[in-house]
């Protein structure tokens, strides 16, 4: 876990980084939206649950949380889900029918604390209305991000993520070319279906983000990106043409293990 930081006047980032041997590190961010009905977006990594709860407590009284927007049910997004539910008794989970279904395969969610919201639908959180959006790229079918018009922020789940060499405070600090390469590589890993997608339909999905033109893009796997939405879209648009990712095979694994053990 890293120290939390402010993305906007009413948005705090709860950041961590996960190392991927031989490739780099990937940011794993949760967010606290301090609406009049406070919203937590995702709950971090499973192995860092103690540190996550401590860091989250430094940002907000967990008991004050009203909503948990669960962008999807991968392990890097539900690490402290059950602990947050226990600590915030009035909190409800915003997810989809598929999200509930996937959780039911191993640890069912309490149905009286679920709020189902599909892409295109909206929810009032007191001082603003959040609209669910299917991001242009994703790695789980239940994924929904959302747009907050008051903060002019698009919470994009895994979309616009980047595999990085070192932590930085903001996406612009990575440098334009490094950011492009890091984003494209991440997309080939996280959304390999982009290589087979209809290019015109993918362009349409990117175009919807361009039309929305948020000041802030808040990805689970990228430092805060401010005033650079067009650049993020341009970078992701090239991913379908990039070299598909192929991970190490058994021979490479044995070489890595030999290097570790000597």
C-alpha atoms as one frame of an Amber mdcrd trajectory, in Angstrom:
protein
   0.000   0.000   0.000   1.038   3.583  -0.716  -0.166   6.742   1.006  -3.623
   7.887  -0.132  -3.781  11.029  -2.219  -6.369  13.433  -3.564  -7.554  13.109
  -7.167 -10.091  15.928  -6.808 -11.631  17.938  -4.001 -14.085  15.127  -3.263
 -12.185  12.052  -4.494  -9.411  10.217  -2.665  -7.266   7.460  -4.136  -6.349
   4.416  -2.037  -3.380   3.089  -4.032  -1.273  -0.028  -4.064   1.036  -1.700
  -6.573   1.303  -5.347  -7.521   4.609  -6.702  -8.889   4.561  -8.937 -11.965
   7.980 -10.644 -12.162   9.862  -9.882 -15.329   7.268  -7.392 -16.552   6.934
  -4.572 -14.031   4.259  -3.373 -11.615   0.582  -2.663 -12.029  -1.268  -0.067
  -9.933  -4.277  -1.327  -8.009  -6.433   1.615  -6.981  -9.597   1.945  -4.978
 -11.367   5.290  -4.705 -13.448   7.121  -2.122 -16.023   9.482  -3.615 -17.087
  11.864  -0.849 -20.606  12.462  -2.046 -23.275  13.257   0.522 -23.812   9.494
   0.432 -20.139   8.395   0.319 -19.137   5.804  -2.277 -16.204   3.380  -2.109
 -15.080   2.093  -5.503 -13.606  -1.431  -5.136 -11.758  -2.833  -2.134  -8.187
  -3.598  -3.142  -5.990  -6.687  -3.115  -6.677  -9.751  -0.987  -3.107 -10.041
   0.449  -3.138  -6.375   1.511  -6.488  -6.390   3.297  -5.133  -5.294   6.693
  -3.190  -2.433   5.141  -6.145  -1.510   2.926  -8.539  -1.210   5.867  -6.043
   0.901   7.787  -5.454   3.217   4.816  -9.155   3.478   4.052  -9.809   4.425
   7.682  -7.374   7.324   7.321  -9.464   8.688   4.438 -13.003   8.214   5.797
 -14.834   6.737   8.756 -15.689   3.391   7.160 -18.989   3.299   9.024 -20.090
   6.400   7.077 -19.890   4.636   3.720 -23.280   4.264   2.029 -22.297   2.559
  -1.226 -19.659   0.212  -2.582 -19.393   0.371  -6.369 -18.004  -3.029  -7.258
 -16.669  -2.575 -10.779 -16.203  -6.346 -11.118 -15.393  -9.365  -8.998 -11.714
 -10.067  -9.752  -9.549 -10.706  -6.690  -7.772  -7.359  -6.950 -11.125  -5.574
  -6.558 -12.786  -7.540  -3.742  -9.874  -7.962  -1.337 -11.625  -6.332   1.635
 -15.235  -6.564   0.491 -16.509  -8.580   3.437 -14.585  -6.553   6.003 -15.994
  -3.325   4.576 -19.520  -4.783   4.666 -19.069  -5.606   8.324 -17.582  -2.214
   9.200 -20.236  -0.240   7.289 -23.616  -1.729   8.255 -25.676   0.680   6.119
 -23.563   0.158   2.992 -25.072  -1.408  -0.144 -23.160  -2.941  -3.045 -23.741
  -1.588  -6.532 -23.129  -4.382  -9.022 -24.810  -6.322 -11.837 -26.738  -9.575
 -12.056 -23.588 -11.255 -13.406 -21.540  -9.828 -10.558 -23.902 -11.361  -8.018
 -23.858 -14.631  -9.942 -20.076 -14.883 -10.029 -19.772 -14.142  -6.313 -22.385
 -16.822  -5.639 -20.011 -19.444  -7.039 -17.832 -19.188  -3.936 -18.985 -16.534
  -1.409 -22.529 -15.277  -2.005 -23.344 -11.641  -1.361 -26.207 -10.781   1.019
 -29.102 -10.019  -1.317 -30.633  -7.418   1.003 -27.487  -5.317   0.525 -27.361
  -5.500  -3.268 -28.337  -2.748  -5.712 -28.381  -3.954  -9.323 -27.460  -1.295
 -11.880 -26.939  -1.897 -15.599 -24.904   0.215 -18.052 -26.895   3.301 -19.008
 -28.785   3.382 -15.709 -28.136   5.945 -12.985 -28.213   6.196  -9.213 -28.658
   9.241  -6.952 -26.052   9.426  -4.166 -27.381  12.589  -2.602 -25.541  15.483
  -4.168 -24.949  13.925  -7.611 -26.191  11.253  -9.975 -23.781   8.535 -11.120
 -24.339   6.824 -14.472 -23.111   3.282 -15.072 -20.972   2.848 -18.200 -19.497
  -0.217 -19.875 -15.826   0.739 -20.469 -14.312   0.257 -23.953 -12.106  -2.583
 -22.649 -12.483  -4.941 -19.708 -11.572  -8.440 -18.549 -14.817  -9.518 -16.872
 -18.329  -9.514 -18.352 -19.916  -7.925 -15.267 -17.692  -4.839 -15.470 -19.238
  -1.402 -15.076 -17.504   1.901 -14.582 -19.380   5.144 -14.056 -19.407   8.847
 -14.804 -19.677  11.456 -12.043 -20.804  14.765 -13.616 -20.121  16.828 -10.493
 -16.436  15.843 -10.399 -16.360  15.419 -14.208 -14.710  12.064 -13.613 -14.926
   8.719 -15.427 -14.215   5.754 -13.158 -13.099   3.299 -15.840 -12.426   0.065
 -13.917  -9.544  -1.813 -15.655  -9.801   0.236 -18.853  -6.892   2.625 -19.577
  -4.614   0.694 -17.237  -0.856   0.438 -17.735   1.921  -1.929 -16.754   4.584
   0.339 -15.271   8.265   0.184 -14.371   7.953   2.364 -11.250   5.297   4.273
  -9.307   4.451   7.832 -10.338   2.058  10.415  -8.917   0.047  10.913 -12.105
  -0.238   9.387 -15.558   1.312  12.414 -17.245   4.460  11.831 -15.202   5.139
   8.638 -17.127   5.998  10.540 -20.317   3.923  10.323 -23.488   5.697   7.461
 -25.270   6.230   5.392 -22.138   2.569   5.817 -21.249   1.483   4.683 -24.714
   3.622   1.545 -24.600   2.579   0.738 -21.036  -1.128   1.137 -21.833  -0.990
  -0.908 -25.019   0.889  -3.712 -23.312  -1.614  -3.781 -20.455  -4.505  -3.912
 -22.927  -2.990  -6.913 -24.734  -2.774  -8.732 -21.385  -6.046  -7.648 -19.796
  -8.301  -7.642 -22.872  -6.781 -10.022 -25.462 -10.122 -10.084 -27.290  -9.259
  -6.610 -28.624  -7.158  -8.308 -31.315 -10.297  -9.865 -32.809 -12.793  -7.084
 -32.190 -14.632  -5.285 -34.979 -12.519  -2.143 -35.313 -15.468   0.113 -36.149
 -17.415  -1.018 -33.085 -14.362  -0.523 -30.883 -13.934   2.975 -32.316 -17.561
   3.695 -31.445 -17.017   2.657 -27.834 -13.942   4.882 -27.602 -15.923   7.661
 -29.258 -18.512   7.569 -26.493 -15.770   8.300 -23.958 -14.455  11.086 -26.184
 -17.934  12.626 -26.343 -18.223  12.418 -22.567 -14.800  14.153 -22.387 -14.189
  13.764 -18.648 -11.585  15.951 -17.019 -10.482  13.017 -14.878 -10.034   9.387
 -15.862  -9.732   7.208 -12.782  -8.627   3.712 -13.717  -8.076   0.906 -11.252
  -4.718   0.299 -12.905  -3.329   3.739 -13.797  -2.333   6.765 -11.737  -4.827
   9.607 -11.912  -5.093  11.003 -15.449  -6.167  14.647 -15.599  -6.908  16.593
 -18.793  -5.552  13.824 -21.015  -8.618  11.842 -22.059  -7.920  12.251 -25.788
  -4.395  10.902 -25.335  -5.659   7.884 -23.380  -8.185   7.153 -26.121  -5.544
   7.476 -28.848  -3.276   5.075 -26.995  -5.942   2.452 -26.416  -7.146   2.723
 -30.019  -3.871   1.191 -31.190  -4.103  -1.887 -28.957  -5.944  -4.126 -31.476
  -2.999  -3.791 -33.867  -0.351  -4.517 -31.237   1.517  -7.784 -30.866  -0.635
 -10.217 -28.861   0.726 -11.066 -25.434   2.145 -14.554 -24.966   3.329 -15.421
 -21.475   6.399 -17.448 -20.508   6.220 -21.187 -21.229   7.527 -24.059 -19.105
  11.074 -23.710 -20.421  11.123 -20.023 -19.483   9.685 -20.814 -16.053  12.415
 -23.361 -15.388  15.041 -20.808 -16.418  13.560 -18.240 -14.036  13.455 -20.736
 -11.178  17.045 -21.736 -11.864  18.055 -18.089 -11.729  16.322 -17.687  -8.364
  17.727 -20.852  -6.769  21.151 -20.743  -8.435
